Amino acid sequence: METVVGTETMQVARLFGAGDLRLVEEPAPGPPPPDHSTVAVSAVGICGSDLHWFSEGAIGDARLTAPLALGHEMGGRALSGPYAGQRVAIDPAIPCEHCATCRAGDANLCPDVVFAGHGGCDGGLREIMTWPTRLLHPVPDELGDAAVAALEPLGVAIHAVDLSHLRLGATVAVVGCGPIGIFLIELARLCGAARVIAVEPLEHRRRAALEHGADEAHSPAADNAKIVAVQSVAHVVFEVSGSDAAVGAALDAARPGARVVLVGIPDGDLTTFTASTARRKGLTLVMSRRMGEVYPRAIHLAATSIDVASVVSDVFALQDVGQAFEHASARRGLKTVVSLWSSTT
């Protein structure tokens, strides 16, 4: 591990505009404010939402207004506070905890939430950061640094399953088999699904879906006759792509009365689908945003049931962060992680 303790400067990867990601040197943060801790960041996963920022300089209705350090799938070692010396996962969301939404238990929907690597809040692509201590979660030694960075997408998958009302013996379809989709396949198995169907255009991700528990994996191509066999069969469908084609495939896979959980984030902040399909089947469409208070559950599952490291396909050094984003944008692997320590595994 390369230590950054006591340094006066640090390296930060900042997005200055669409496609304009630069590695810059900045002053390291000073003593943390009350109830905050300083963390040496070890590894940061690149998420689909990061790729929206990278390619568009925006995501949804949020626009880049100042150079931003991206990254919200992150872990490190606490340098101060009650967890000093311990490796921690970092929950990227800071809800206000006072509004009616937070008090109702929906902190992930807080209208005033501050989120790492989003808007005006720097994320994890910096060697040192300060963060609220209550949002740090100690992790067991058996989880490597790259695996800790993968806990956040596992948490997103857990939250989507919570919203799905998945029942024992159900048939489940997962449309889009990136890391979150792979985790949804594994979680569906843990929840007792009788049949799990993957729909994914990329061959290497279809193979990964089968390796992680899917019974079958299909291409959504219109000329693929096999896709007809999965139409109107699933009690629960998870859409994890964001494209209109993926949403359409999810609605096709759902049986009448099914629940369809939309996890993917669309380009251009717009989703369209054939209304008659959803209406005639009487489908329930559920929008899933980030996650609830699930980090402890994600850590437990990663330590006992789910090999989170298995979705990490590529690790890049911070100095190669631009290449990391280009690689992730090309969807060449599963999870691309940026290592801020030379020994991150």
Helices and strands as residue ranges (DSSP letters): E 9-17, E 20-27, E 36-45, H 48-56, E 58-59, E 62-63, E 68-69, E 73-78, E 87-90, E 93-94, H 100-103, G 107-109, E 114-115, E 128-132, G 133-135, E 136-138, H 145-149, H 151-164, E 171-175, H 179-190, E 195-199, H 203-211, E 216-218, G 225-230, E 234-239, H 244-253, E 254-262, G 267-269, H 275-281, E 284-287, H 295-304, G 308-311, E 312-317, G 318-320, H 321-329, E 335-339
